[in-house]
Amino acid sequence: MSCQNTNDKMNKAPITDSNPTTITAGNALSVQQKQIKHYKKEPLYYIYIDHEQCFFDILVNDIPAFQYFKDGGIMSQVTLNNYIAKSGKQKITYRLYPQTKREYGEGFKELTPYTRFKLTLYSRDNADSLTSFDKRVQVFEHTNLKKEDGKTFIGAGLPYYEYTVEFNATVPYEQSPTLETAVDLKSMDKELLEKKTVEAYNFFRKIISEKNKDQYFSLVFNSDCRQIKSEYYTDEYLKETGNEDLFYFETPSFKLEPLENYTMKIYGDGKLVGLEHASKDIRLQGKSSIWGKYNAKEGGVRVRFLKILLYIPKGKDTFEIW
């Protein structure tokens, strides 16, 4: 590592990277292709959720994995591997909120006696492309706890309910860098941490607003690689999805909204930090504070949220994107 003079340190960016080579928008995909690795067995863990009369957040190892603040149910699976760093004990936490708005009928201010939440965890071998789904294994099924009558939701009457279940995972990879050695952000002064986080978010927003796509792809490179490795991407799939982020730079109508009305959230057992909307509007609730609007081809205005979580690797004093 080269030495830095005092002026360099004073002007150090609030988000940096630890890439082994220079990453640009032009070479990110080809370098990522070299990260693809396949194994004899590729366990893929995913959940299905069945719920009623509630909104919810899903966290895996205290990292936000999925949220649902819409009316009606969800049918698609939620893949967990990106949040599983290595083999061993894992935890899934669900947080339930009252369904404050419904398409038909009034919403609820509290969780109702009839709140229902069922989570089913499966594992299948991604390497078995022919019979993977047929041979999937149900790891466990969990249904929300009930009161002594066996019918009433245990959290009835509450504005919020949280529960954690654990399971053991076996994966052929170990994510690197790891959060295990990252700086414990809870030990930092809260006001200072928020100031640094806001500075980092504004820095990232500026990169996008000024169309600095090379710096953008460099900063998100390790985060992208983690997902590529843990979800066993194929070369074909990576080619289809690897340049999706160019949308932010090549869509003339896309414009970021101001960074405002946010709340700081700490995740990853104290190792990750991010800014989220503080609004109770279900269209924004829990969403990233980095977001923008654009004119959709089919007409109308649509929005996109850019969720980033930040951590400080051991031995560094600047954030990186997890």
N, C-alpha and C positions, 0 to 999 in steps of 0.2 A: 504494500500500500504506500502510495507516495505521500510525502509530507505536505501539509497545507499551511499557508501563511495565515496570519491573523485576519487579514481582510477576507480570505476565503471562508474562514469559520464564521465570521460575522454575516456573510451573505449566503450561508448554507441554506438550501431549500428545506422546507419543513417535511417534505416527503422525498426520500431517496430510494435507491434500489441496490441490490447486491448481485446483479446479474454478472455471470462469468464472462460475458462478451457484450459488445455494444448491440443493443436491440433498437430497431427502427420499425416503422409501419411496413416498410418494404421487406424486411427479413424476418419479422417475428414469426410468421407462419412456418417458414422453412426451418428455423431453429427449433420451434415447437415440435415439428415432425420428428426431429431427432430424439425427443423426449419420450416418444411413444414406446411402450414396452408391454409385451404380452406374456402371460404365464400359462402353465398347464391347467391350473384352476384359477378362475377369476370371480371370487364371491362378490356378488352385488346385493347390497341390502337396501330394501325399500319398504315403504309403508303405504297402506290404504287407510283412509279415515272415513268413518260414518258418524255423522253428527246431526243434532237437531236443537234448535232454539239457542244457539250460541255462535259467537265468532271465536277464532282461536289463533294462537301462535304455536309453532313447533320449534323447539330448540334441541339440537343434538350436541351433546357435550358443552352445553351452555352457549352454543353459537346459533344464531337465527337461521333456520333452514327453510321455513315456509310459514306463511300467514294467510288467513282467509277471513276477510271482512265483507262478505257478500251474502246476499240472500240465496237460499237453495243449497244443495249439496255439492260435493266435489267427487269426481269419478276417477281422476288420474292419480297415478302413483307419485310418491315423493321419494326420490333417491337420496340415500344418506351417506354414501361413501366419501363425498367431498369433505365431510365433517368427522370422518373416522381417520385419525392420524396413523394408527398402527393397531395390531391385534391386541385384544384384551377387553377389559370391561368398558362398556359405553353406557351413556345415559340419554334417554329421551325425555324431555320435559314438555308438557303441554300446558298452556295458559288459556283459560276460558274466560270469555267476556259476554255480557248480555247482548243479545241480538237487538240492538237499539233501533234498527230500521229494517222493515220488511216490505216486500212488494205488495203483499196483501195483509191487511190488518195492522194493528198498532205494534210498535216495538216494545221491548222490555227494558226497564231500568235496572233490574236485578236478574241474576240467574234464576230460572224458574225451577219448580219441582220436577218438571218434565225434561229438563236439560239432559241430553244424551250425547255421549262421546265414546266411540269405540275405535281403537287403534289396533291394526293387525300388521305385524312385521314379518316380512318374507325374506328369504335368501335364495338366489339362483346363481348358477354358474354361467357367467357371461361368455366363457370360452366355448361353451356348448351351444353353438349357434342353431342347432337343429331341434333339440328337445329341452332347451333351457327352461322355458315357461312350464312345460308339462311336468318337469321334475323339480319345480320350485319347492322349497321347504318352508312351512310356517314355523317361524321361530317362537312367536308367542302371540296371543290375542289378549288385549286388555280392554275392559269396559269400566267406565267411571264408577266410583264407589257410590253406594246408596246408604240411606239411613236405615235404622233398625227395622222399619216396615218393609224393607226390601224393594221399595218402589220409588221413593223420593230421592232425588239427587242430593248427595251429601253437601253440596255447596249452594243449595237453594237459598235465595235471599241475599247472597253475597254479590258485590260488584265485580268480583274477580276470584278465580280459583286456579290453583296450580298443583300439579302432581308430576312426579318423576318415576319412571320405570327404568330398570337396568337390563342389559343383556351383554353377552360375550360375543365378540366378532373375531373372525379369523380372516386376515387379508394378507396378500403376498408382498405388500409394499410398506414402507415407512415414509411418511411425508417429511420433506426437508425443505426449508427450515421448519423447526418445530416450535410450538408455543410453549413447550415445557421450560425452555430456558429464556423466554422473553421476559422483559421487565414487568414487574407487578405494578400495574397502573393504579391500583387501589392505594398503593403506598405513597403516591404523589399527592401534592396539594390539589384539591379538587378544582379550585379556581384557575390554577396554573394549567392543569390538564385540559380544562375546557378551552382556555385561551389558545393553547397549542393545537387543539383539535380543530377549532374554528379557523385558525390560520392555515392548517393543512387542507381543510375542505375548500377554503377560498382559493388556495393555490391550485388545487386540482380543477376547480371550476374555471379558473383563468386559463389553464392549459387547454381546456375544451373550447372556451369562448374564443380564444386566439388561434384556434385550429392548429395547435401544436401536436399533431398526431404522432410524431416520432417519440416525443417525451411521454405521451399518454401510453403508447404501447410498451415502452420501456418500464414504466411504473407498474403496469398491471401484468407484466410477463410472468412473474413467479406465481401469482394468483391463478392465472390461466393454466400454467403447467401443473399445478397441484390438482386441478380438476381433470386435466387430460390424463394424468397418471392414475388417479384414484378411481376414475370411471372407465378406464380401459378404452380410451378413444381409438377408433381405427383411423387410418390415414384418410379414408374417404370422408368420414364424418367430420374430421378436423378441417378438411378442405371446404366442406359445406358451411361450417359455422365459424371458422377461425377469423374471418374478416367482418363479422357482424358489427363490431364496434366502429367500423368506418362510417356507419350511419350518422354518428354524432358530428362527423367532419364533412360529410358529402351530401347532407340534406340541408339545402339553403334555408328552409323555413324553421329548422330546429333552433330554438333559443332557450337558454337556461333561465329559470326564474331566480329571483333574489334569494339569498340564504337568510331566512328569517323564521321566526316562530318555531324554533327547534328546541329539542331537549337532548342532553348528552346521555348516552347509554353505554354501560360497561358490560362486556360479555366475556366469553372464553375463560371463566373463572378468574377474572381480573386482568387478563392479558390483551383484550381487544377493546377498542373504543370506537364509537360512531355517533353521528348526529341524525336524529329522526324528527319527523314532524310532531309537534306537540298538539296539533289540531285533533279534535274529536270527530271531525268529518271522516266518515268511514272510507272515503276515497283516498285520504291522505294518512290515516292513522297507522303509525308504525312504519311508514315508508321513509326512504332515505331523503335527507334534506337537499340532496343534489338531484334536481329534476328539471325537465324542460318540456315545452310544447312544440308541436309541429303540425303542419297541414297534411292530413292523410290523403293518399291518392284517390281513395274512394269517397272523399269529401269529409268535411268536418275537421275539428281540431282534436288531436290526441296528445297523450302525455307519455313520457318515459322517465323512469327513475333509475339513477345510477347508484347502486348500493355499494359502498366501500366500507370496510372495517380496517382499522389501523392498529399496528403493534410496533413495539420497539425491540428489535433483536438484541440479544445479549452483546454487550460491548459497543453498542451504538447509542447515539443521542438524538437520532431523527426517526420519524415514523417510516414504516414501509407498509404497503398495502397487502393485507393478508389474503 
